[in-house]
Amino acid sequence: MPKDEINLIQKVQQWDLDSFTPLYESYFQRIYSFLLVKANWNVQFAEDATSATFMKAFENIRKFSTEKEGSSFAAWLYNIAYHSLIDILKRKEMISIEEENTVSSDLNYVEYFQNHVQAEQILAYLEQLWSDKKDLFILRIWNNLSYDEIAEIIWKRSSTCRKDFSKLIKKVSEHFKYRIDD
């Protein structure tokens, strides 16, 4: 975790409330984008969950440990976001949350998919075949989170996330192979 981020978190934990603003600004777009996709492009749900995420984060920031080795503020926020959306969907009686899987590998999948495949095509493909894998793909590819961070968000082991992502990425790559040859 970057030292400046740790300093901001510690300031907020010591009641310097203005220090939360840079954290909010740093993560808002990423959290909102994640929730928008997760909510199947329902803007209202994504906005509500984003608001709830930052409100809960602000209210509970004293519980976040900057001292714990491997702690990630990003993973903590994504975890809050994920569960905020579940709460909203449950209240709306629209439970359509998929379980996530996770990522793998040494290859630069991010660059490949950003350069060769339209985001909408990938999401449509994942929706059809593995709606429960979409979040894993999004967290790893578009949000560039580590396996440890993803595991913390979706409550699975990092090794499980790696294995699931590896299987998923092979299937997605095979499906979009025609783009590689172009």
N, C-alpha and C positions, 0 to 999 in steps of 0.2 A: 504494500500500500504506500503511495507517495507520501513523503514527509509533510508536505503542505496540507494534504487531505487529513492526515492524522492530527495536525495542529488545529485545523478547523473543527474537527469532531471534538477534540478535547476542549476547545473554547466553548462550543455549544454545551457540552456536558457541565461546564462551569458557569452556565447561565449567560454567556455572551450570545444572545439570541440572533444578533445580526450576522454572526458567522455561519448561520445555516443557509443564508441566501446563496453564497457561492457553491455550496454543495447542491442545493436545489437546481441552480442554473447549470451545473455541470452534468447532472444526471437526468434532468427533466425529459429531454428529447428521447434519450435511449429508453427510459422507462415507458414513456407514452407510446413510442413505436412498438415496443414489445407487447404492451397491453392491447394496442389497436389490432395487431395481427392475432393475438390470442383471443380477442373478443370477436373474431371473424369480421373485422372492419366496422364494428358497431361503435361509432364515434362517442355516443353517449356513455356506453359502458366503459370505454377506454378512458374518457375524461373523468368519470366518477371514480374509477379505480386508481387513476393517477393521483387525484386529489386525496383519496383515502390513504394511498401509499405514503405520500409526503407528510400527511398529518400524523399518521402512525409513527413514521420514522422520527419526526420531530418530538412527539410525545414520549417515545421510548429510546431516544438516543443515549440516554444514560446507561441503558442495558448493553449497549454495544461496547465490546472490549477492543481497544486499540492495542492492548498489551498482548493479547492472545496471538501466538504464532500462527500464521496462515490466515488470519482473519481478513475478510474482504468486505469493505463497505458496499461495494457494488453487489456482491452476492447477497448480502443482508437486505439491500433495497429490492432486488429482484424477488427475493423470497417474500417480502412483505407485499410486493406488487401482485405476485401470483396469487397469494392467499386473499388479498383484497378483492381481486376479480372474482375468485370463487365465491366469496361472501356476497358480492353483488349479484352474481348469477343465481345463487341459491335463493336470495331474496326475490328475485324476478322469476323464480321457478324455471330457469333456463339453464340447467346444468349441462354444459357442453364442453367442459374442460377435459382435455386429453392428458394422459400421463406422458411424462417426458422420458426421453432417452438421451444418451449423451454421446459425446464426440470422441474422435480419436485423432491421432496420427501426426506423422512428421511432415506430410505433404501440405502444400499451401492451398487448401481447398477454398479458402476465402477468395483469393485472387482468381482462381479458376471460375468460380461461380459468379463473381462480380463481373468478370470480363466476358463470359460466354453464355450465360443463361439469365433470362429475365426473371426477376423476383416473383412475378405473378405466376409464371409457368411452374416454378419450383413449388410454390405454395399450393397451387391447384393440384399438382401431382401428389404432394404429400397428403393433402386432404383426402384424395381418392383412395390412396393405398394405406397410409399410416397416419391417420389423424392424430394418433397419440405420439407420433415422432416429430411433429412439426415444431414443437417448442424446443426440443433438443437441437434441431437444425438451426433455428433462429438464434438461440442463445450462443451457440458455438460459432456460427458463420457470421451473422449480422451483428451480434453484440460482442463477439470476440472474447467470450469468457473462457476461463480455464476449466478443465474438467473438475477440479476441486470446487470452484465456484458454482458450477452447474449442479454438482452433486449436493451442495448445500441448499440450493434453491429447490430442487425437486426431490430431495430426501432419498437419494440413492447413493451407492458407493461410486467413487470416482472411477474405479475400474469397470464397473457396470456401464457407466456413461461412455467410457472409451469404446468398449466392446459394441454397445448398441449403435454408437455413432459410426463406427467402422462398417458395420453391416448396412446401415442406412446410406452412407455415402457411396458405397459400392453400387447399391440399387439405383440411386439417383444418377450416379455417373453413367451407369449402363443405359438408363432411360434417355439421357441427354447426350449420348455418345455421338450422335450425328453432328452435334455442334463442335466437337473436338476436331473432326475431319475438315470442317470448313476453313 
